[in-house]
């Protein structure tokens, strides 16, 4: 019996209260971000180039594909060709991500475009199945603490994959045309189903993150462009895999529960919007200069904050600038410094 794809349950209004709360929060942060983007386009452009590097790094790191930060930046900014297989995989993700960033309007959640994205992502590393579905069945295996293996999940068999992907595309289109279904809630359900079909021999996880961004951007939720969505998943990877496991249980018999995965997905997006909001925590009416943003961050912090934490909130501002502004604030008596050298933190003087 083949899996049936049906998102009608999103139409019955019986959603857990916490999902409704998160969704409401995302919508209001999205509005604020939209207004800021119109005002401070140069800051957003800078944030986008920083986030792109973090996305390429994190999405590959989740799969154990790593190289130095310096090399990642060189590959993402096209200033160096990949030197080995891992770097070729990283370059492939960069190409597919660029495709989404620049052309999401013209890319649809269709079998044709999904295969094209996979081909773009896998061609650089010379994968012979780039842009093609798996040709043999795959299983998701987990190893317990004693080293014993067990099958955690059996995705759709290879011979049923093409038909399942076609059904997924049609079910998504059908749900898109239902005005009673909130599109933001629909996206994680479709992504979960994609992951459970596991249509490719390699690259399913990375593809799921690219498709998440594609569907979010198409629906106007573009925080992941400026604060890496993939980085947030990587930071809380255990929670992500736990939600995926809980929502995929019973998937093959159409008895799975989408809510754990929806909750995780929306929390991740919410974190991106909150991070973006933090980067603009600035006194109203003041021009958003780099100094003003740093000052507002320190003065707005209820607990002592370190230089590294300020740099993480404002990745587009150099550590030297942060240091200079902190020094001036200390001299002006606005803040005091606690601790010495690398361990030092700053807090406002009330």
Short mmCIF file of the C-alpha atoms (twelve columns), coordinates in Angstrom:
data_MODEL
# 
_entry.id   MODEL 
# 
loop_
_atom_site.group_PDB 
_atom_site.id 
_atom_site.type_symbol 
_atom_site.label_atom_id 
_atom_site.label_alt_id 
_atom_site.label_comp_id 
_atom_site.label_asym_id 
_atom_site.label_seq_id 
_atom_site.Cartn_x 
_atom_site.Cartn_y 
_atom_site.Cartn_z 
_atom_site.pdbx_PDB_model_num 
ATOM 1   C CA . UNK A 1   0.000  0.000  0.000   1 
ATOM 2   C CA . UNK A 2   1.513  3.304  -1.045  1 
ATOM 3   C CA . UNK A 3   1.598  6.249  1.311   1 
ATOM 4   C CA . UNK A 4   -1.225 8.780  0.814   1 
ATOM 5   C CA . UNK A 5   -0.425 12.488 0.991   1 
ATOM 6   C CA . UNK A 6   -3.219 14.567 2.398   1 
ATOM 7   C CA . UNK A 7   -2.891 17.897 4.217   1 
ATOM 8   C CA . UNK A 8   -6.612 18.281 4.852   1 
ATOM 9   C CA . UNK A 9   -6.023 18.009 8.615   1 
ATOM 10  C CA . UNK A 10  -4.620 21.568 8.493   1 
ATOM 11  C CA . UNK A 11  -8.060 22.764 7.430   1 
ATOM 12  C CA . UNK A 12  -9.963 21.608 10.512  1 
ATOM 13  C CA . UNK A 13  -8.641 24.333 12.824  1 
ATOM 14  C CA . UNK A 14  -7.702 21.803 15.509  1 
ATOM 15  C CA . UNK A 15  -4.129 22.940 16.018  1 
ATOM 16  C CA . UNK A 16  -2.162 22.813 19.276  1 
ATOM 17  C CA . UNK A 17  -2.164 26.202 21.039  1 
ATOM 18  C CA . UNK A 18  1.655  26.444 21.069  1 
ATOM 19  C CA . UNK A 19  1.766  26.168 17.253  1 
ATOM 20  C CA . UNK A 20  -0.740 28.991 16.949  1 
ATOM 21  C CA . UNK A 21  1.331  31.135 19.365  1 
ATOM 22  C CA . UNK A 22  4.566  30.569 17.459  1 
ATOM 23  C CA . UNK A 23  2.887  31.286 14.119  1 
ATOM 24  C CA . UNK A 24  1.419  34.552 15.436  1 
ATOM 25  C CA . UNK A 25  4.867  35.563 16.712  1 
ATOM 26  C CA . UNK A 26  6.467  34.830 13.340  1 
ATOM 27  C CA . UNK A 27  3.891  36.926 11.482  1 
ATOM 28  C CA . UNK A 28  4.481  40.001 13.649  1 
ATOM 29  C CA . UNK A 29  8.300  39.704 13.446  1 
ATOM 30  C CA . UNK A 30  7.989  39.230 9.673   1 
ATOM 31  C CA . UNK A 31  6.126  42.547 9.382   1 
ATOM 32  C CA . UNK A 32  8.794  44.365 11.412  1 
ATOM 33  C CA . UNK A 33  11.570 42.824 9.304   1 
ATOM 34  C CA . UNK A 34  9.826  43.901 6.086   1 
ATOM 35  C CA . UNK A 35  9.658  47.523 7.236   1 
ATOM 36  C CA . UNK A 36  13.321 47.517 8.258   1 
ATOM 37  C CA . UNK A 37  14.427 45.965 4.988   1 
ATOM 38  C CA . UNK A 38  12.883 48.897 3.126   1 
ATOM 39  C CA . UNK A 39  14.781 51.351 5.347   1 
ATOM 40  C CA . UNK A 40  18.159 49.678 5.802   1 
ATOM 41  C CA . UNK A 41  18.771 47.775 2.594   1 
ATOM 42  C CA . UNK A 42  22.593 48.010 2.851   1 
ATOM 43  C CA . UNK A 43  22.601 46.358 6.282   1 
ATOM 44  C CA . UNK A 44  20.387 43.556 4.910   1 
ATOM 45  C CA . UNK A 45  22.683 43.056 1.901   1 
ATOM 46  C CA . UNK A 46  25.633 42.652 4.267   1 
ATOM 47  C CA . UNK A 47  23.695 40.265 6.515   1 
ATOM 48  C CA . UNK A 48  22.719 38.194 3.476   1 
ATOM 49  C CA . UNK A 49  26.327 37.630 2.405   1 
ATOM 50  C CA . UNK A 50  27.291 36.625 5.963   1 
ATOM 51  C CA . UNK A 51  24.269 34.294 6.319   1 
ATOM 52  C CA . UNK A 52  24.996 32.615 2.979   1 
ATOM 53  C CA . UNK A 53  28.426 31.512 4.210   1 
ATOM 54  C CA . UNK A 54  26.908 30.265 7.489   1 
ATOM 55  C CA . UNK A 55  24.168 28.364 5.620   1 
ATOM 56  C CA . UNK A 56  26.584 26.577 3.323   1 
ATOM 57  C CA . UNK A 57  28.827 25.734 6.279   1 
ATOM 58  C CA . UNK A 58  26.043 24.495 8.584   1 
ATOM 59  C CA . UNK A 59  23.962 22.510 6.103   1 
ATOM 60  C CA . UNK A 60  27.049 20.541 5.121   1 
ATOM 61  C CA . UNK A 61  28.279 20.232 8.724   1 
ATOM 62  C CA . UNK A 62  25.004 18.504 9.690   1 
ATOM 63  C CA . UNK A 63  26.015 15.785 7.182   1 
ATOM 64  C CA . UNK A 64  29.613 15.660 8.452   1 
ATOM 65  C CA . UNK A 65  31.008 17.523 5.411   1 
ATOM 66  C CA . UNK A 66  33.468 20.052 6.781   1 
ATOM 67  C CA . UNK A 67  36.425 22.259 5.964   1 
ATOM 68  C CA . UNK A 68  37.899 25.370 7.584   1 
ATOM 69  C CA . UNK A 69  35.835 28.574 7.893   1 
ATOM 70  C CA . UNK A 70  38.376 30.322 5.720   1 
ATOM 71  C CA . UNK A 71  37.999 27.775 2.906   1 
ATOM 72  C CA . UNK A 72  34.182 27.883 3.159   1 
ATOM 73  C CA . UNK A 73  34.214 31.669 2.748   1 
ATOM 74  C CA . UNK A 74  36.561 31.389 -0.264  1 
ATOM 75  C CA . UNK A 75  34.374 28.737 -1.920  1 
ATOM 76  C CA . UNK A 76  31.105 30.570 -1.231  1 
ATOM 77  C CA . UNK A 77  32.517 33.839 -2.541  1 
ATOM 78  C CA . UNK A 78  33.812 32.035 -5.637  1 
ATOM 79  C CA . UNK A 79  37.380 33.133 -4.971  1 
ATOM 80  C CA . UNK A 80  38.735 29.583 -4.974  1 
ATOM 81  C CA . UNK A 81  37.949 26.295 -6.684  1 
ATOM 82  C CA . UNK A 82  37.196 23.249 -4.483  1 
ATOM 83  C CA . UNK A 83  40.346 21.226 -3.678  1 
ATOM 84  C CA . UNK A 84  38.804 17.890 -2.599  1 
ATOM 85  C CA . UNK A 85  35.555 15.915 -2.530  1 
ATOM 86  C CA . UNK A 86  34.170 17.591 0.618   1 
ATOM 87  C CA . UNK A 87  34.868 21.029 -0.836  1 
ATOM 88  C CA . UNK A 88  33.200 20.001 -4.114  1 
ATOM 89  C CA . UNK A 89  30.075 19.044 -2.110  1 
ATOM 90  C CA . UNK A 90  30.234 22.421 -0.369  1 
ATOM 91  C CA . UNK A 91  30.516 24.225 -3.733  1 
ATOM 92  C CA . UNK A 92  27.505 22.270 -4.993  1 
ATOM 93  C CA . UNK A 93  25.377 23.437 -2.072  1 
ATOM 94  C CA . UNK A 94  26.548 26.998 -2.730  1 
ATOM 95  C CA . UNK A 95  25.347 26.754 -6.345  1 
ATOM 96  C CA . UNK A 96  21.942 25.357 -5.393  1 
ATOM 97  C CA . UNK A 97  21.513 27.945 -2.614  1 
ATOM 98  C CA . UNK A 98  22.394 30.765 -5.041  1 
ATOM 99  C CA . UNK A 99  19.777 29.417 -7.415  1 
ATOM 100 C CA . UNK A 100 17.145 29.735 -4.690  1 
ATOM 101 C CA . UNK A 101 18.330 33.136 -3.454  1 
ATOM 102 C CA . UNK A 102 18.236 34.680 -6.905  1 
ATOM 103 C CA . UNK A 103 15.430 32.766 -8.600  1 
ATOM 104 C CA . UNK A 104 12.976 31.410 -6.006  1 
ATOM 105 C CA . UNK A 105 10.133 33.201 -7.810  1 
ATOM 106 C CA . UNK A 106 10.668 31.038 -10.888 1 
ATOM 107 C CA . UNK A 107 11.394 27.723 -9.127  1 
ATOM 108 C CA . UNK A 108 8.380  25.689 -8.108  1 
ATOM 109 C CA . UNK A 109 7.890  22.736 -5.764  1 
ATOM 110 C CA . UNK A 110 7.666  20.413 -8.759  1 
ATOM 111 C CA . UNK A 111 9.378  17.140 -9.600  1 
ATOM 112 C CA . UNK A 112 11.153 18.859 -12.506 1 
ATOM 113 C CA . UNK A 113 12.620 21.656 -10.360 1 
ATOM 114 C CA . UNK A 114 13.471 19.375 -7.433  1 
ATOM 115 C CA . UNK A 115 15.506 17.142 -9.761  1 
ATOM 116 C CA . UNK A 116 17.195 20.213 -11.255 1 
ATOM 117 C CA . UNK A 117 18.150 21.493 -7.776  1 
ATOM 118 C CA . UNK A 118 19.554 18.079 -6.849  1 
ATOM 119 C CA . UNK A 119 21.523 17.993 -10.091 1 
ATOM 120 C CA . UNK A 120 22.927 21.471 -9.391  1 
ATOM 121 C CA . UNK A 121 23.930 20.433 -5.872  1 
ATOM 122 C CA . UNK A 122 25.504 17.067 -6.743  1 
ATOM 123 C CA . UNK A 123 27.151 17.650 -10.130 1 
ATOM 124 C CA . UNK A 124 30.232 19.470 -8.787  1 
ATOM 125 C CA . UNK A 125 31.256 16.424 -6.742  1 
ATOM 126 C CA . UNK A 126 30.803 14.135 -9.768  1 
ATOM 127 C CA . UNK A 127 27.865 12.120 -8.400  1 
ATOM 128 C CA . UNK A 128 26.563 9.907  -11.217 1 
ATOM 129 C CA . UNK A 129 23.056 10.051 -9.745  1 
ATOM 130 C CA . UNK A 130 22.950 13.865 -9.702  1 
ATOM 131 C CA . UNK A 131 19.392 14.846 -10.643 1 
ATOM 132 C CA . UNK A 132 18.180 11.227 -10.584 1 
ATOM 133 C CA . UNK A 133 16.177 9.305  -8.008  1 
ATOM 134 C CA . UNK A 134 17.746 6.465  -6.016  1 
ATOM 135 C CA . UNK A 135 18.047 3.201  -7.935  1 
ATOM 136 C CA . UNK A 136 18.056 0.888  -4.934  1 
ATOM 137 C CA . UNK A 137 16.164 0.947  -1.633  1 
ATOM 138 C CA . UNK A 138 17.729 2.869  1.219   1 
ATOM 139 C CA . UNK A 139 17.217 2.489  4.965   1 
ATOM 140 C CA . UNK A 140 17.943 4.850  7.836   1 
ATOM 141 C CA . UNK A 141 20.086 2.949  10.316  1 
ATOM 142 C CA . UNK A 142 20.942 3.999  13.847  1 
ATOM 143 C CA . UNK A 143 23.672 2.612  16.070  1 
ATOM 144 C CA . UNK A 144 23.024 2.348  19.807  1 
ATOM 145 C CA . UNK A 145 25.568 2.963  22.575  1 
ATOM 146 C CA . UNK A 146 26.670 -0.709 22.495  1 
ATOM 147 C CA . UNK A 147 27.388 -0.514 18.767  1 
ATOM 148 C CA . UNK A 148 24.292 -2.493 17.710  1 
ATOM 149 C CA . UNK A 149 22.578 -1.363 14.545  1 
ATOM 150 C CA . UNK A 150 18.869 -1.234 13.920  1 
ATOM 151 C CA . UNK A 151 16.691 0.080  11.130  1 
ATOM 152 C CA . UNK A 152 15.160 3.301  12.381  1 
ATOM 153 C CA . UNK A 153 13.152 4.037  9.270   1 
ATOM 154 C CA . UNK A 154 12.406 2.455  5.905   1 
ATOM 155 C CA . UNK A 155 11.809 5.163  3.287   1 
ATOM 156 C CA . UNK A 156 9.746  4.660  0.138   1 
ATOM 157 C CA . UNK A 157 11.180 1.793  -2.004  1 
ATOM 158 C CA . UNK A 158 13.139 2.890  -5.096  1 
ATOM 159 C CA . UNK A 159 10.535 1.555  -7.541  1 
ATOM 160 C CA . UNK A 160 7.770  3.636  -5.909  1 
ATOM 161 C CA . UNK A 161 9.814  6.835  -5.506  1 
ATOM 162 C CA . UNK A 162 8.855  8.582  -8.763  1 
ATOM 163 C CA . UNK A 163 5.138  7.967  -8.161  1 
ATOM 164 C CA . UNK A 164 5.413  9.104  -4.506  1 
ATOM 165 C CA . UNK A 165 7.185  12.334 -5.499  1 
ATOM 166 C CA . UNK A 166 4.506  13.044 -8.079  1 
ATOM 167 C CA . UNK A 167 1.776  12.478 -5.453  1 
ATOM 168 C CA . UNK A 168 3.632  14.773 -3.034  1 
ATOM 169 C CA . UNK A 169 3.784  17.545 -5.635  1 
ATOM 170 C CA . UNK A 170 0.050  17.221 -6.398  1 
ATOM 171 C CA . UNK A 171 -0.942 17.101 -2.712  1 
ATOM 172 C CA . UNK A 172 1.078  20.277 -2.104  1 
ATOM 173 C CA . UNK A 173 -0.556 22.057 -5.072  1 
ATOM 174 C CA . UNK A 174 -3.960 20.963 -3.842  1 
ATOM 175 C CA . UNK A 175 -3.305 22.290 -0.324  1 
ATOM 176 C CA . UNK A 176 -1.903 25.551 -1.734  1 
ATOM 177 C CA . UNK A 177 -5.206 26.239 -3.443  1 
ATOM 178 C CA . UNK A 178 -7.150 25.746 -0.200  1 
ATOM 179 C CA . UNK A 179 -7.582 29.212 1.323   1 
ATOM 180 C CA . UNK A 180 -8.365 27.695 4.743   1 
ATOM 181 C CA . UNK A 181 -4.888 26.178 5.033   1 
ATOM 182 C CA . UNK A 182 -2.171 28.383 6.487   1 
ATOM 183 C CA . UNK A 183 0.767  28.072 4.065   1 
ATOM 184 C CA . UNK A 184 3.336  28.482 6.849   1 
ATOM 185 C CA . UNK A 185 1.975  25.379 8.599   1 
ATOM 186 C CA . UNK A 186 1.854  23.440 5.346   1 
ATOM 187 C CA . UNK A 187 5.593  23.847 4.580   1 
ATOM 188 C CA . UNK A 188 7.000  21.641 7.402   1 
ATOM 189 C CA . UNK A 189 4.456  18.894 6.581   1 
ATOM 190 C CA . UNK A 190 5.639  18.769 2.962   1 
ATOM 191 C CA . UNK A 191 9.305  18.808 4.048   1 
ATOM 192 C CA . UNK A 192 8.690  15.932 6.470   1 
ATOM 193 C CA . UNK A 193 7.059  13.894 3.690   1 
ATOM 194 C CA . UNK A 194 9.988  14.632 1.374   1 
ATOM 195 C CA . UNK A 195 12.425 13.391 4.042   1 
ATOM 196 C CA . UNK A 196 10.379 10.226 4.576   1 
ATOM 197 C CA . UNK A 197 10.289 9.438  0.855   1 
ATOM 198 C CA . UNK A 198 14.088 9.988  0.874   1 
ATOM 199 C CA . UNK A 199 14.079 10.082 -2.925  1 
ATOM 200 C CA . UNK A 200 17.838 10.313 -3.535  1 
ATOM 201 C CA . UNK A 201 20.752 8.035  -2.826  1 
ATOM 202 C CA . UNK A 202 22.628 10.993 -1.356  1 
ATOM 203 C CA . UNK A 203 21.841 14.598 -0.414  1 
ATOM 204 C CA . UNK A 204 18.306 14.185 1.010   1 
ATOM 205 C CA . UNK A 205 19.002 16.196 4.175   1 
ATOM 206 C CA . UNK A 206 20.630 19.068 2.311   1 
ATOM 207 C CA . UNK A 207 17.834 19.057 -0.285  1 
ATOM 208 C CA . UNK A 208 15.220 19.235 2.491   1 
ATOM 209 C CA . UNK A 209 16.882 22.411 3.806   1 
ATOM 210 C CA . UNK A 210 17.077 23.974 0.340   1 
ATOM 211 C CA . UNK A 211 13.407 23.146 -0.285  1 
ATOM 212 C CA . UNK A 212 12.489 24.600 3.139   1 
ATOM 213 C CA . UNK A 213 14.101 27.905 2.142   1 
ATOM 214 C CA . UNK A 214 12.491 27.797 -1.297  1 
ATOM 215 C CA . UNK A 215 8.970  27.355 0.108   1 
ATOM 216 C CA . UNK A 216 9.538  29.900 2.887   1 
ATOM 217 C CA . UNK A 217 10.866 32.526 0.442   1 
ATOM 218 C CA . UNK A 218 8.003  31.913 -1.982  1 
ATOM 219 C CA . UNK A 219 5.576  32.597 0.852   1 
ATOM 220 C CA . UNK A 220 7.361  35.783 1.946   1 
ATOM 221 C CA . UNK A 221 9.190  34.370 4.985   1 
ATOM 222 C CA . UNK A 222 12.753 35.330 4.128   1 
ATOM 223 C CA . UNK A 223 14.445 35.599 7.561   1 
ATOM 224 C CA . UNK A 224 16.614 32.621 6.541   1 
ATOM 225 C CA . UNK A 225 18.251 34.866 3.953   1 
ATOM 226 C CA . UNK A 226 19.694 37.125 6.645   1 
ATOM 227 C CA . UNK A 227 20.080 34.767 9.623   1 
ATOM 228 C CA . UNK A 228 21.060 31.260 8.567   1 
ATOM 229 C CA . UNK A 229 18.155 28.796 8.983   1 
ATOM 230 C CA . UNK A 230 20.590 25.891 8.540   1 
ATOM 231 C CA . UNK A 231 22.833 27.237 11.300  1 
ATOM 232 C CA . UNK A 232 19.909 27.236 13.753  1 
ATOM 233 C CA . UNK A 233 19.128 23.594 12.841  1 
ATOM 234 C CA . UNK A 234 22.779 22.630 13.303  1 
ATOM 235 C CA . UNK A 235 22.927 24.383 16.690  1 
ATOM 236 C CA . UNK A 236 20.014 22.317 17.995  1 
ATOM 237 C CA . UNK A 237 20.588 19.233 15.886  1 
ATOM 238 C CA . UNK A 238 19.487 16.777 18.598  1 
ATOM 239 C CA . UNK A 239 16.097 18.473 18.909  1 
ATOM 240 C CA . UNK A 240 15.739 18.437 15.104  1 
ATOM 241 C CA . UNK A 241 16.480 14.695 14.820  1 
ATOM 242 C CA . UNK A 242 14.247 13.917 17.778  1 
ATOM 243 C CA . UNK A 243 11.317 15.779 16.155  1 
ATOM 244 C CA . UNK A 244 12.004 14.065 12.826  1 
ATOM 245 C CA . UNK A 245 11.997 10.652 14.487  1 
ATOM 246 C CA . UNK A 246 8.757  11.336 16.383  1 
ATOM 247 C CA . UNK A 247 6.954  12.646 13.297  1 
ATOM 248 C CA . UNK A 248 8.123  9.866  10.983  1 
ATOM 249 C CA . UNK A 249 6.960  7.040  13.297  1 
ATOM 250 C CA . UNK A 250 4.043  5.296  11.554  1 
ATOM 251 C CA . UNK A 251 4.561  7.298  8.360   1 
ATOM 252 C CA . UNK A 252 4.380  4.268  6.038   1 
ATOM 253 C CA . UNK A 253 0.931  3.351  7.414   1 
ATOM 254 C CA . UNK A 254 -0.410 6.945  7.198   1 
ATOM 255 C CA . UNK A 255 -0.599 7.148  11.000  1 
ATOM 256 C CA . UNK A 256 2.214  9.586  11.788  1 
ATOM 257 C CA . UNK A 257 1.913  12.803 13.788  1 
ATOM 258 C CA . UNK A 258 3.215  15.886 11.951  1 
ATOM 259 C CA . UNK A 259 3.109  18.169 15.006  1 
ATOM 260 C CA . UNK A 260 6.551  17.489 16.578  1 
ATOM 261 C CA . UNK A 261 8.283  18.300 13.274  1 
ATOM 262 C CA . UNK A 262 6.050  21.339 12.645  1 
ATOM 263 C CA . UNK A 263 6.853  22.611 16.132  1 
ATOM 264 C CA . UNK A 264 10.609 22.204 15.561  1 
ATOM 265 C CA . UNK A 265 10.512 23.779 12.093  1 
ATOM 266 C CA . UNK A 266 8.496  26.809 13.213  1 
ATOM 267 C CA . UNK A 267 10.641 27.274 16.339  1 
ATOM 268 C CA . UNK A 268 13.710 27.357 14.091  1 
ATOM 269 C CA . UNK A 269 12.141 29.981 11.842  1 
ATOM 270 C CA . UNK A 270 11.015 31.952 14.895  1 
ATOM 271 C CA . UNK A 271 14.622 31.927 16.188  1 
ATOM 272 C CA . UNK A 272 15.818 33.335 12.851  1 
ATOM 273 C CA . UNK A 273 13.306 36.190 13.071  1 
ATOM 274 C CA . UNK A 274 14.195 36.860 16.719  1 
ATOM 275 C CA . UNK A 275 17.915 36.975 15.858  1 
ATOM 276 C CA . UNK A 276 17.174 39.364 12.997  1 
ATOM 277 C CA . UNK A 277 15.117 41.500 15.365  1 
ATOM 278 C CA . UNK A 278 18.000 41.561 17.883  1 
ATOM 279 C CA . UNK A 279 20.340 42.956 15.265  1 
ATOM 280 C CA . UNK A 280 18.110 46.028 15.020  1 
ATOM 281 C CA . UNK A 281 17.444 46.557 18.718  1 
ATOM 282 C CA . UNK A 282 18.025 50.264 18.279  1 
ATOM 283 C CA . UNK A 283 16.650 53.356 19.919  1 
ATOM 284 C CA . UNK A 284 13.791 54.737 17.794  1 
ATOM 285 C CA . UNK A 285 14.529 57.809 15.757  1 
ATOM 286 C CA . UNK A 286 18.281 57.209 15.720  1 
ATOM 287 C CA . UNK A 287 19.973 56.504 12.417  1 
ATOM 288 C CA . UNK A 288 21.074 52.896 12.416  1 
ATOM 289 C CA . UNK A 289 24.816 53.435 12.327  1 
ATOM 290 C CA . UNK A 290 27.111 50.596 13.347  1 
ATOM 291 C CA . UNK A 291 27.990 52.468 16.556  1 
ATOM 292 C CA . UNK A 292 24.308 52.989 17.408  1 
ATOM 293 C CA . UNK A 293 23.575 49.292 16.897  1 
ATOM 294 C CA . UNK A 294 26.481 48.245 19.156  1 
ATOM 295 C CA . UNK A 295 25.500 50.793 21.818  1 
ATOM 296 C CA . UNK A 296 21.868 49.676 21.762  1 
ATOM 297 C CA . UNK A 297 22.893 46.025 22.082  1 
ATOM 298 C CA . UNK A 298 25.026 46.639 25.183  1 
ATOM 299 C CA . UNK A 299 22.637 49.101 26.809  1 
ATOM 300 C CA . UNK A 300 19.685 46.833 26.078  1 
ATOM 301 C CA . UNK A 301 21.297 43.757 27.613  1 
ATOM 302 C CA . UNK A 302 20.079 42.902 31.113  1 
ATOM 303 C CA . UNK A 303 23.148 40.783 31.838  1 
ATOM 304 C CA . UNK A 304 26.867 41.443 31.186  1 
ATOM 305 C CA . UNK A 305 27.654 40.828 27.510  1 
ATOM 306 C CA . UNK A 306 30.985 39.921 25.887  1 
ATOM 307 C CA . UNK A 307 32.601 41.306 22.753  1 
ATOM 308 C CA . UNK A 308 32.191 37.889 21.084  1 
ATOM 309 C CA . UNK A 309 28.456 37.901 21.812  1 
ATOM 310 C CA . UNK A 310 28.102 41.385 20.316  1 
ATOM 311 C CA . UNK A 311 30.009 40.242 17.204  1 
ATOM 312 C CA . UNK A 312 27.648 37.244 16.882  1 
ATOM 313 C CA . UNK A 313 24.600 39.532 17.010  1 
ATOM 314 C CA . UNK A 314 26.135 41.858 14.377  1 
ATOM 315 C CA . UNK A 315 28.170 39.635 12.027  1 
ATOM 316 C CA . UNK A 316 28.455 42.492 9.527   1 
ATOM 317 C CA . UNK A 317 30.395 44.680 12.010  1 
ATOM 318 C CA . UNK A 318 34.120 44.031 12.468  1 
ATOM 319 C CA . UNK A 319 35.522 43.094 15.920  1 
ATOM 320 C CA . UNK A 320 37.793 46.177 15.723  1 
ATOM 321 C CA . UNK A 321 34.772 48.480 15.400  1 
ATOM 322 C CA . UNK A 322 33.026 46.698 18.294  1 
ATOM 323 C CA . UNK A 323 36.147 47.122 20.435  1 
ATOM 324 C CA . UNK A 324 36.443 50.842 19.598  1 
ATOM 325 C CA . UNK A 325 32.790 51.540 20.458  1 
ATOM 326 C CA . UNK A 326 33.023 49.577 23.735  1 
ATOM 327 C CA . UNK A 327 36.181 51.517 24.684  1 
ATOM 328 C CA . UNK A 328 34.443 54.833 24.035  1 
ATOM 329 C CA . UNK A 329 31.358 53.770 26.028  1 
ATOM 330 C CA . UNK A 330 33.554 52.818 29.003  1 
ATOM 331 C CA . UNK A 331 35.366 56.202 28.823  1 
ATOM 332 C CA . UNK A 332 32.043 58.042 28.573  1 
ATOM 333 C CA . UNK A 333 30.800 56.279 31.696  1 
ATOM 334 C CA . UNK A 334 27.865 54.554 29.945  1 
ATOM 335 C CA . UNK A 335 29.051 51.025 30.702  1 
ATOM 336 C CA . UNK A 336 31.610 49.320 32.879  1 
ATOM 337 C CA . UNK A 337 33.876 46.439 32.120  1 
ATOM 338 C CA . UNK A 338 33.877 43.306 34.285  1 
ATOM 339 C CA . UNK A 339 36.803 40.848 34.162  1 
ATOM 340 C CA . UNK A 340 39.961 41.005 32.069  1 
ATOM 341 C CA . UNK A 341 41.149 40.201 28.531  1 
ATOM 342 C CA . UNK A 342 39.113 37.440 26.799  1 
ATOM 343 C CA . UNK A 343 36.869 36.886 29.801  1 
ATOM 344 C CA . UNK A 344 35.736 40.499 30.003  1 
ATOM 345 C CA . UNK A 345 32.085 41.476 29.748  1 
ATOM 346 C CA . UNK A 346 30.268 44.805 29.660  1 
ATOM 347 C CA . UNK A 347 27.207 46.047 31.497  1 
ATOM 348 C CA . UNK A 348 25.460 49.416 31.513  1 
ATOM 349 C CA . UNK A 349 25.841 51.708 34.504  1 
ATOM 350 C CA . UNK A 350 22.388 52.600 35.840  1 
# 
